[in-house]
Amino acid sequence: MKPAKPTADPRQDWTDALSITSCLPLCVPDREQVDQLTARLREHVGRLVPQVGEAINDECHDTADRETARWLLGRVDHTLRQGPGPDNRTAAVHLEDLALNCRALAAICSHKEETGQLAAIASSSTAS
């Protein structure tokens, strides 16, 4: 199968992936569509991981947000190494994991670009 051309919008790819996997575990989506979205999301994630790594390294102090971002990078690495698995169901679950990972990485990168800081992903947002 020819590799899928990545879209310019990772948001559209993760939205599409989460949409087609929303029926799990009752219904497994079409494998061809799963494979195409998986290929595109792997490319998006591959571009985002170094950016999040840089954001982590830019922080001077260990914070809950930095530790959570490190955990996410570990989870992303595990998901990428794990691959789609042997059957259609595991491939769809892998796609869902990639979509969630991509969305989280993009949120960290976006927040870093906007504020210069890691996203407040581990702390509550209760203002007193």
N, C-alpha and C positions, 0 to 999 in steps of 0.2 A: 504494500500500500504506500502510496506517495504521501510524504509528510504534509500535514495541513499547514497552510500559510497562516501565520499568526495575525490576529486582528490588531488594529492599533489600540483597541480599547479592552484592557484586561477585565474591566468591570463587566462588559457585555459577556465575555467568556465565562466568568465565574457565575454571573446571574443565570446564564443559559445552563451551565452545569448543575447548579443548585435546583433549577427548575425541573430538569429531566430526572434528577435523582430524588426529588421530593416524594416520589411514589414508593421508594424503597421502604421496607423489604417486600412489600406485596407484589410489586411489578418491577421488572428489570428493564431499563431503557435499551434502545437499539444499540448494539455493540459498535457499529460503524460510527454513529454519532458520539458515543462515549470515547472511542479511540481518537477521533478528530479533536474533540475538546481537550482530552488528556494531553495530546501533543502540544496544543497551543498553550495550555496552562503551565505545562512543564517549562516552556520557553519564557513565559511571563515570570514564573517563580525564579528561574535561573537569572533573570535580569534584576529581580528585586532583592535576592539574598545578599549580594555584595553591598547594596545600598543600606540594608539593615545592619549588616556587619560594620560598616563605616559609622553608622549612627551610634551603635553600641560603643565603638572605640572612641568616639568623640566625647562621650560622657566621662567626667572626671571621677565620679564617685559611684560606688555600687548602690543602686537603688532598686526598689521592687520592680520598677518599670524596666530597668536594664536587665535584671534577672529574668523577668518574664519574656523579654525579647530574646534573650539567650535560649530560654526554654523553647520558644517558638522556632528558632533556627535549628535546634536539635530535632524537634518534631518534623520540620520540613525535610531535613536530611533523612530521617527515618522513612518518611512517606516516599521520597524520591528513590531511595535504595530498595524499598519494598516492591515498588512497581505495581502493575495492575493485577497481578495474580493469575491463577490458572483458568478462571471461568468468567462468565459475563457478570455475575453478581459481585465478585470481588473487584472486577474492573470498574464497575459502577461505584462501589464504595471508595475505591482509590480516587476516582474522579471527584467525588464529593469532598474527600480529604484535601485534594489539591486545590479545589475551589475555595474552601475555608482558609487554607494556608495562604493562598494568593491574596484573598481579601484582607487578612490580618497583616500581611507584609505590606500591602499597599497602604493600609491605614497608618502604619508606623512611618512609612516614607513620606506620606502626605503631611502628617502632623509635623515631622522633622523639617520639611521644607517650609511649612507655614510659620512655625514657632521657633525653630532652631533647637528644639528639645525632643527627646523621645516622647511618644504618646503616653498619656497617663492611663495605661491599660491595666495596671494592677491595683490602683487605689480607688476608693469610692469618691464620688463627686458630691459629697455633702458639704455644703457651705454653711458656716455658722455666722 
